[in-house]
Amino acid sequence: MLYVVTYFYISAVGKNIFNSSTSSLLRQLYIQSLPAFENEEFLNESKRRITKQNAIKNLEKYKELPSNLQKKIMYIASNQIFNTYIYKIINESQLTIRIIRKSPLNLGYLLGKLEFLNIDSMNIFKLYDNKKAFDISFCEKVDSEDLYLIEEIIKDSFDMSKTTPTKTPLIKRNDIKIDCNHTAYLASMHIIAKDQKGLFAYVARIFDDFKVEIESAKLHTLNGYARDLILIEKNGNFCSKQEEIVNLICIKEQEE
């Protein structure tokens, strides 16, 4: 409908305004806009991003920053805004781990060592200067004497050579949807599966093995189901090997 109305609007301006060049540009815009209009999540994310950007622009601290730094903040690829810590552990009503890391984080190891805890939600988002932020919340808090152990696990997760066994969850092929044309630079994997301990730890370990780089991710559970949306950098390690990756993720289903 928007496409049709735009055509009439351009044609009403004057004769010969709507020509082959304008037609081509309008059709290209139409085709590129379709994915957003077909997915309500994308529209909501865009709306939230604009609201956050406008709120930041009104902050005095933002106005005092150099213009080049202001641009970097606005060009952050993800919709979440970052904090200023390297890592932080919060253990109040639930355990939350927040990490900002420039070099890679051994996510499969970190989540594998903590798979005795149920993940409530997790956000991964890329910042500027190749920094990446991780915000992981679990369903429960831990005993205070366990905080030292968790801190050691976090420190060890900065070592990409470390590995740990992980449980193999049951993920069916129909639970996974992959779009290698999510954007020009990103592919997406959407998983909706029965919530199981260690589910994303298992997926993250496979990604680590294939050197698949997660651009951003949103994980949350609802009504006993994990709903994970993962955006993946198109660096040649995912789309060309997606069948092999999916086969490993769904290996338990094949065995059964």
C-alpha positions in Angstrom: 0.0 0.0 0.0 2.8 2.4 0.8 4.4 1.6 -2.5 1.2 2.3 -4.4 0.6 5.6 -2.5 4.1 6.7 -3.1 3.6 6.1 -6.9 0.5 8.2 -6.9 2.2 10.9 -4.9 5.1 11.2 -7.3 2.8 11.1 -10.4 0.7 13.9 -8.9 3.6 16.3 -8.6 3.8 16.8 -12.3 4.2 15.2 -15.7 7.3 13.1 -16.4 8.4 13.2 -12.7 7.8 9.4 -12.5 10.3 8.0 -15.0 12.2 4.8 -15.4 15.0 5.9 -13.0 12.5 6.9 -10.3 10.6 3.6 -10.9 13.8 1.6 -10.5 14.7 3.4 -7.2 11.2 3.0 -5.8 11.1 -0.7 -6.6 14.5 -1.2 -5.1 13.4 0.5 -1.9 10.2 -1.7 -1.9 12.2 -4.9 -2.2 14.7 -3.9 0.5 11.9 -2.9 2.9 9.8 -6.1 2.6 11.8 -8.1 5.2 11.3 -5.4 7.9 7.5 -5.1 7.2 7.2 -8.9 7.3 8.9 -9.2 10.7 7.3 -7.2 13.5 10.4 -7.8 15.7 12.6 -5.8 13.3 10.1 -2.8 13.4 10.0 -2.8 17.2 13.8 -3.0 17.4 14.1 0.0 15.0 11.7 2.0 17.1 13.5 1.2 20.3 16.9 2.1 18.7 15.6 5.5 17.5 14.2 6.2 21.0 17.5 5.4 22.7 19.5 7.4 20.2 17.3 10.5 20.8 17.6 10.1 24.5 21.4 9.9 24.3 21.6 13.0 22.1 19.8 15.0 24.8 22.4 14.1 27.5 24.8 16.9 28.4 27.7 14.4 28.6 27.0 13.4 25.0 26.9 17.0 23.8 30.3 17.6 25.4 31.9 14.7 23.5 34.0 15.4 20.3 31.9 15.0 17.1 33.9 12.0 15.9 33.1 10.1 19.2 29.4 11.1 18.9 29.3 9.6 15.5 30.9 6.3 16.7 28.3 6.0 19.4 25.5 6.5 16.9 27.1 3.9 14.6 27.1 1.2 17.2 25.6 -1.8 15.3 23.5 -3.1 18.1 20.5 -1.5 19.8 21.8 -1.8 23.3 24.1 0.7 24.8 27.2 -0.2 26.8 28.6 0.2 30.3 32.2 1.0 31.2 33.4 -2.1 33.0 35.6 -5.0 31.9 33.5 -7.6 33.8 31.1 -7.3 36.7 29.2 -9.9 38.7 25.8 -9.0 40.3 24.3 -11.5 42.7 21.1 -10.0 44.0 17.7 -11.4 43.1 19.5 -13.4 40.3 23.1 -13.8 39.1 24.1 -11.5 36.3 27.4 -11.4 34.5 28.4 -8.4 32.4 31.6 -8.4 30.3 33.1 -6.0 27.8 35.9 -7.6 25.8 37.9 -6.4 22.8 39.6 -9.7 22.0 37.4 -12.9 21.6 35.6 -14.4 24.6 35.5 -18.2 24.9 31.7 -18.2 25.2 31.4 -21.9 24.9 33.7 -22.5 27.8 32.1 -19.8 30.0 28.6 -21.1 29.5 29.7 -24.7 29.6 31.3 -24.2 33.1 28.0 -22.5 34.2 25.6 -24.9 32.6 24.4 -26.0 36.1 22.5 -22.6 36.1 19.5 -21.9 33.9 20.0 -18.9 31.6 17.1 -16.4 32.0 18.3 -14.0 29.3 21.4 -13.1 27.4 22.4 -10.2 25.2 25.5 -10.0 23.1 26.2 -6.8 21.2 29.0 -5.3 19.3 30.4 -1.9 20.1 32.8 0.3 18.2 36.6 -0.3 18.1 35.8 -4.1 17.8 34.7 -4.2 21.5 31.9 -6.6 22.3 29.6 -6.6 25.4 28.0 -9.7 27.0 25.1 -9.4 29.5 24.1 -12.8 30.9 21.3 -13.2 33.5 20.5 -16.5 35.2 17.3 -17.6 36.8 18.6 -17.7 40.3 21.3 -16.2 42.5 24.2 -18.3 43.8 25.7 -18.7 47.3 28.2 -15.9 48.1 31.0 -18.5 48.6 30.5 -19.5 44.9 31.3 -16.0 43.6 35.0 -16.5 43.7 34.6 -19.7 41.6 32.5 -17.7 39.1 35.1 -15.0 38.9 37.8 -17.5 38.1 35.6 -19.0 35.4 35.2 -15.6 33.8 39.0 -14.9 33.9 39.6 -18.4 32.3 37.1 -17.5 29.6 39.5 -15.0 28.2 41.7 -17.9 27.1 40.4 -19.3 23.8 42.4 -22.5 24.1 40.3 -23.8 27.1 37.6 -26.3 26.5 35.0 -28.1 28.7 32.5 -30.9 28.0 28.9 -29.7 27.5 25.6 -31.5 27.6 24.0 -32.4 24.2 20.5 -30.8 24.2 17.7 -32.0 22.0 17.3 -29.5 19.2 15.2 -30.5 16.2 15.9 -29.3 12.7 12.5 -27.6 12.6 13.5 -25.6 15.7 16.2 -23.8 13.7 15.7 -21.2 11.0 18.7 -19.7 9.1 18.7 -16.6 6.9 22.0 -15.9 5.2 20.5 -12.8 3.6 19.4 -11.2 6.9 21.4 -8.1 5.9 24.3 -7.4 3.5 26.8 -8.2 6.3 24.9 -10.5 8.7 23.3 -13.9 8.7 20.7 -14.9 11.3 19.9 -18.1 13.2 16.6 -18.3 15.1 16.1 -21.1 17.6 12.9 -21.9 19.3 13.3 -25.1 21.3 12.4 -26.7 24.6 14.4 -24.9 27.4 17.2 -27.1 28.5 20.3 -26.5 30.7 23.4 -26.0 28.6 21.4 -25.4 25.3 23.2 -22.2 24.2 26.5 -23.4 25.8 26.4 -26.3 23.3 25.6 -24.0 20.3 28.3 -21.5 21.4 30.9 -24.3 21.6 30.1 -25.4 18.1 30.3 -21.8 16.9 33.7 -21.5 18.6 34.9 -24.7 16.9 34.0 -23.2 13.5 35.3 -19.7 14.4 31.8 -18.3 13.8 31.7 -14.7 15.1 28.5 -13.7 16.8 27.6 -10.1 16.1 24.8 -9.9 18.5 22.4 -12.3 20.2 19.2 -12.1 22.2 18.2 -15.1 24.4 15.2 -15.4 26.6 12.9 -18.2 27.9 9.1 -18.1 27.7 6.6 -20.8 28.8 9.3 -23.4 29.0 10.8 -22.6 25.6 14.1 -21.0 24.7 13.8 -18.3 22.1 17.2 -17.4 20.7 17.9 -14.9 17.9 21.6 -14.9 16.9 23.1 -12.5 14.3 26.3 -13.8 12.8 29.0 -12.0 10.8 29.4 -13.1 7.2 33.1 -14.0 7.4 32.8 -17.2 5.4 32.7 -19.5 8.4 28.9 -19.9 8.8 26.8 -19.7 5.6 29.2 -22.0 3.6 29.2 -24.5 6.5 25.6 -24.2 7.7 24.6 -27.7 6.9 27.6 -29.1 8.8 26.9 -26.8 11.8 23.2 -27.7 11.9 24.0 -31.4 11.7 26.2 -31.0 14.8 23.6 -29.0 16.7 20.9 -31.6 15.9 23.1 -34.6 16.5 21.0 -35.9 19.4 17.8 -35.9 17.3 19.6 -37.9 14.6 20.8 -40.5 17.1 17.2 -40.9 18.5 
